[in-house]
C-alpha cells in the first residue's frame, strides 16, 4: 500500500507544479503590459484631469483679482474716499 501511494504521489503533485509554473508565466507576460499602460497613463491627461486643472486655474485667477481689488481699494479707504469700480479689461 505504501509503495502504491509513493508511486502515485509524483503524478498527483505534478498538476500543482504545472499549474504553478503556468500561473507564474502568465504573471510574467502581464508585466510589460502593465508597465506600458502605466507609462501611457502618466503621459496623457484625461478630460476630467484637464477640467480640474482649468477650474483650478480659474479659481486662482479669480482669487488674484480679488486680492488686487482689495489692495487697490485699500488706498482709497485710508483716505476715506469711495473706491471706484475697477477699470474695464479689454
TORMI-43475 format. One record per residue: x, y, z of N, C-alpha, C, O in turn; residue in one letter. Coordinates in pm, whole numbers, padded with zeros to 5 digits, always signed. Example, Ala and Ser with C-alpha at 12.3 -4.5 7.8 and 13.67 -1.06 7.14 Angstrom:
<atoms>
+01319-00569+00780+01230-00450+00780+01320-00330+00780+01424-00332+00846A/+01285-00225+00708+01367-00106+00714+01290+00003+00787+01341+00114+00804S/
</atoms>
This chain:
<atoms>
+00082-00120+00000+00000+00000+00000+00086+00126+00000+00060+00220-00075X/+00191+00126+00086+00281+00243+00089+00350+00263-00044+00367+00376-00089X/+00389+00157-00104+00460+00165-00232+00367+00225-00338+00411+00305-00420X/+00242+00187-00335+00145+00241-00430+00125+00391-00411+00118+00466-00507X/+00114+00433-00285+00096+00576-00255+00221+00654-00297+00209+00760-00357X/+00338+00602-00265+00462+00669-00303+00478+00674-00454+00534+00770-00507X/+00431+00573-00524+00442+00570-00670+00346+00672-00733+00380+00732-00835X/+00227+00691-00674+00129+00784-00729+00152+00930-00686+00100+01022-00749X/+00228+00952-00581+00249+01085-00526+00307+01184-00629+00253+01294-00642X/+00413+01150-00702+00465+01246-00801+00362+01279-00910+00357+01392-00959X/+00283+01182-00948+00182+01204-01051+00073+01299-01000+00028+01387-01074X/+00032+01281-00877-00072+01366-00822-00023+01508-00797-00099+01604-00815X/+00100+01522-00758+00155+01655-00731+00202+01726-00858+00227+01847-00856X/+00215+01653-00965+00262+01712-01092+00170+01822-01142+00218+01920-01198X/+00042+01809-01123-00053+01911-01165-00035+02041-01090-00051+02148-01147X/+00000+02031-00963+00023+02153-00884+00144+02229-00935+00141+02351-00945X/+00248+02157-00969+00370+02221-01018+00344+02284-01153+00385+02398-01177X/+00278+02213-01241+00249+02266-01375+00158+02389-01365+00180+02488-01434X/+00057+02382-01278-00032+02495-01260+00042+02616-01205+00015+02729-01244X/+00134+02592-01114+00212+02700-01054+00302+02764-01158+00316+02887-01162X/+00365+02682-01242+00454+02735-01346+00372+02814-01449+00415+02920-01494X/+00256+02764-01485+00171+02834-01582+00124+02967-01525+00120+03067-01596X/+00089+02968-01399+00044+03091-01334+00157+03195-01331+00134+03314-01355X/+00278+03149-01301+00393+03239-01299+00422+03292-01440+00455+03409-01456X/+00410+03208-01540+00435+03251-01678+00334+03357-01721+00370+03452-01790X/+00209+03342-01680+00106+03441-01713+00135+03572-01643+00121+03679-01702X/+00176+03565-01517+00210+03688-01443+00328+03760-01508+00328+03883-01516X/+00427+03686-01553+00544+03747-01618+00503+03810-01751+00554+03915-01787X/+00412+03747-01822+00367+03801-01950+00287+03930-01931+00284+04013-02022X/+00223+03948-01817+00143+04068-01791+00228+04189-01754+00182+04302-01768X/+00349+04169-01708+00433+04279-01660+00457+04385-01767+00437+04503-01739X/+00499+04349-01890+00521+04456-01990+00394+04535-02022+00400+04655-02048X/+00280+04468-02020+00154+04536-02048+00124+04637-01937+00081+04749-01965X/+00145+04599-01812+00120+04689-01700+00215+04808-01704+00174+04921-01676X/+00342+04784-01737+00439+04893-01743+00402+04990-01855+00405+05111-01834X/+00369+04940-01971+00331+05025-02083+00204+05103-02052+00194+05222-02085X/+00109+05039-01989-00015+05106-01952+00010+05219-01854-00048+05327-01867X/+00096+05195-01757+00129+05300-01659+00200+05417-01726+00177+05532-01691X/+00287+05387-01822+00357+05493-01894+00263+05579-01977+00275+05702-01977X/+00171+05517-02045+00073+05591-02126-00017+05674-02035-00049+05788-02067X/-00058+05617-01923-00145+05689-01830-00073+05811-01773-00135+05916-01755X/+00055+05798-01745+00131+05911-01690+00155+06018-01797+00163+06137-01764X/+00165+05977-01923+00196+06073-02030+00074+06146-02083+00087+06254-02142X/-00044+06092-02063-00165+06155-02117-00248+06215-02005-00237+06176-01889X/-00332+06310-02043-00421+06375-01947-00565+06344-01987-00605+06364-02101X/-00641+06295-01892-00780+06265-01922-00861+06395-01924-00813+06499-01879X/-00982+06388-01975-01067+06506-01983-01100+06559-01845-01102+06680-01823X/-01126+06469-01751-01159+06515-01616-01039+06583-01550-01055+06681-01478X/-00919+06531-01575-00799+06596-01520-00780+06734-01582-00743+06828-01513X/-00806+06746-01712-00794+06875-01778-00897+06974-01724-00867+07091-01705X/-01019+06925-01700-01123+07011-01643-01085+07059-01504-01105+07176-01470X/-01031+06968-01422-00989+07006-01287-00879+07111-01292-00880+07207-01216X/-00784+07091-01383-00673+07186-01396-00723+07323-01441-00678+07425-01389X/-00814+07325-01535-00871+07452-01584-00951+07521-01473-00940+07643-01457X/-01030+07446-01398-01107+07503-01288-01016+07560-01181-01044+07666-01125X/-00907+07489-01152-00811+07538-01052-00747+07668-01100-00730+07761-01021X/-00712+07676-01227-00652+07797-01282-00750+07914-01275-00711+08026-01242X/-00877+07889-01306-00977+07995-01299-00998+08044-01156-01010+08164-01132X/-01002+07950-01060-01016+07990-00920-00897+08072-00873-00914+08172-00804X/-00777+08030-00911-00657+08104-00872-00658+08244-00932-00622+08341-00865X/-00698+08256-01059-00704+08388-01123-00808+08476-01055-00785+08596-01034X/-00922+08418-01019-01027+08493-00952-00980+08541-00814-01005+08654-00775X/-00911+08453-00741-00858+08492-00610-00755+08603-00625-00751+08695-00543X/-00671+08596-00728-00571+08700-00751-00638+08834-00783-00595+08939-00735X/-00744+08830-00866-00817+08954-00896-00877+09014-00770-00873+09136-00750X/-00932+08928-00683-00991+08977-00558-00884+09039-00469-00908+09143-00406X/-00766+08977-00462-00657+09035-00381-00614+09169-00438-00591+09264-00362X/-00603+09178-00570-00564+09304-00633-00668+09412-00607-00634+09528-00582X/-00796+09374-00614-00903+09471-00591-00900+09523-00447-00915+09642-00423X/-00881+09432-00352-00872+09476-00211-00752+09569-00191-00761+09668-00119X/-00642+09537-00254-00522+09620-00242-00546+09757-00304-00503+09859-00249X/-00614+09761-00420-00642+09887-00489-00737+09973-00405-00718+10094-00396X/-00838+09911-00346-00937+09987-00267-00883+10029-00131-00935+10123-00069X/-00781+09961-00084-00726+09994+00047-00674+10138+00050-00692+10209+00149X/-00611+10181-00057-00559+10317-00064-00672+10419-00056-00657+10523+00007X/-00784+10391-00119-00898+10483-00115-00960+10487+00024-00994+10594+00074X/-00974+10373+00088-01038+10370+00219-00950+10437+00325-01002+10492+00423X/-00820+10432+00307-00731+10501+00401-00751+10653+00392-00734+10724+00491X/-00786+10701+00273-00812+10844+00254-00960+10876+00275-01003+10989+00254X/-01036+10777+00317-01181+10790+00342-01256+10834+00216-01348+10916+00221X/-01216+10779+00106-01283+10805-00021-01352+10676-00066-01318+10566-00023X/-01449+10694-00152-01520+10579-00207-01433+10514-00314-01374+10582-00398X/-01426+10385-00310-01345+10310-00408-01422+10302-00539-01532+10247-00543X/-01366+10357-00647-01436+10350-00777-01430+10209-00833-01346+10129-00791X/-01516+10177-00928-01513+10042-00987-01383+10022-01062-01320+10117-01108X/-01342+09898-01074-01216+09871-01144-01227+09905-01291-01337+09903-01348X/-01116+09938-01354-01120+09968-01499-01160+09843-01577-01130+09730-01537X/-01228+09865-01688-01273+09754-01773-01154+09691-01842-01065+09759-01892X/-01154+09558-01844-01047+09487-01913-01083+09474-02058-01199+09452-02093X/-00984+09489-02144-01012+09476-02287-00966+09344-02340-00982+09317-02459X/
</atoms>
